[in-house]
Amino acid sequence: MTTLLVAISGGHLTQLTMLAPRVADGDDVVWLTDDTAQSRSLLEGQTVYHVPTRPPRDYSGVMRDTGIALQAMRDHRVDRVISTGAQIALSALVPASARRVPFTYIESATRVTGISATGKVMERVPWVDRYVQYPHAVNARWRYALSVFDGFHVEPVDDPAPIRRAVVTVGGNGDFGYRRLVDGARAALSDLDGDVEVLWQVGATDVSDLPITAVSSLPSSELGAALRRSDVIIGHAGTGTALAALSAGKVPVLAPRSVEHGEHVDAHQQELARFLGDRGLAIVCEPTSLRASTLDTARRWRAVSSQDLAPVPL
C-alpha cells in the first residue's frame, strides 16, 4: 500500500512524523508539505512533494496546489491519504475525491476543545474519516484512535544541574511575532545566577533592537540537538514546540500566545497549554510572569516517552 502523508510545516508536520510509524506501518510513504528548513530536515531521504509556503486561510493558493497533490498521486499510485492539516489537507482532498482515494484527517492535538477551520470543512465531506486526538472530543462526526501525547510522562530529576544552556523558541514557521515572550524570557534568564548560553529561535519576531543573536528558524535536527543539550526550554504553546521539548526529555516552560495582543488567530494555544499543564507535561505561565523561579521548577523534571507504542489501523 502507498500512503500520501500531508501536513504543513510546524506543529502539523511534527505530529504527522510522530504518528506515521503507527498509522502507516509497513506502507510505502510519500509526503506532501511545504519547503522549509524543518521539512527538509525531518523528511531527509524520503520522497517529498513541495507546495509553496502560504499564509493562513489562503484558499485560492490551496486550490492552485491541488495540481501538485494530483501529480504525487499519479506518480506513486497512491492508495490512501492521511493528513494532520492544516489547509494543505484541502489541496490533497480535491484530487483524492476525484480519484476516489480514501482520505483520513487527524485533527491537530492543538485543538483540545474545538475544531480547526480545516476540520470544519472536513466535517462537511461525508466520506472523509475524521479523528480527534482527545477521547473527550469524540462525537457523531469525530472518532478517537491515538494521540501524539501517548506514552509521555514526567519524572523528578535528582540533584539537577544549574541552568547554563537555554533554548527560547516562538516557533520557526509562524506568521506572527511574539515579542512579549522574547522580552519575558530575557528578563527571567538575566535573573539566573551565572552566565547562560541561549539559543533564540524567534520566527517572525523583530528583535533587531535587542542585544541578542537570533535565528528565525533552524532545521529540526539542529534544534533537536540544542533542545537535548539545554537545561531549560522556554517556548510558545505550539504543538510542535511542546512535542520537540518532550521528545528531547525536557518539561518545557510554555507561554501561550494571545489573540488580544495580535499574536495568533485564536485561543487554541491557551487550551493546549492548559491541557499540558494539568498533566504535568509543561510549566505554564504568561510571558510577562516568567521568573527565574519558573525556570528552576522546570529543570527539576524530565520527560520520558514510551518507545513501544503499537500501530493503529485507521
ABEGO torsion letter per residue (X at the ends): XBBBBBBBBEAAAAAAAAAAAAAABGBBBBBBBBBBAAAAAAABGBBBBBBBBBBBGBAAAAAAAAAAAAAAAAAAGBABBBBAOBAAAAAAAAAAAAAGBBBBBBBBAABAABBBAAAAAAAABAABBBBBABAAABBAABBBABBAABGBBBBBBBGBBBBABBBBBAEAABABBBAAAAAAAAAAAAABBEBBBBBBBAEABBAAABBBBBBABBBAAAAAAAAAABABBBBBBBAAAAAAAAAAGBBBBBBBBBAAAGABABAAAAAAAAAAAAAGABBBBBAAABBAAAAAAAAABBBBBBAABBBBBX
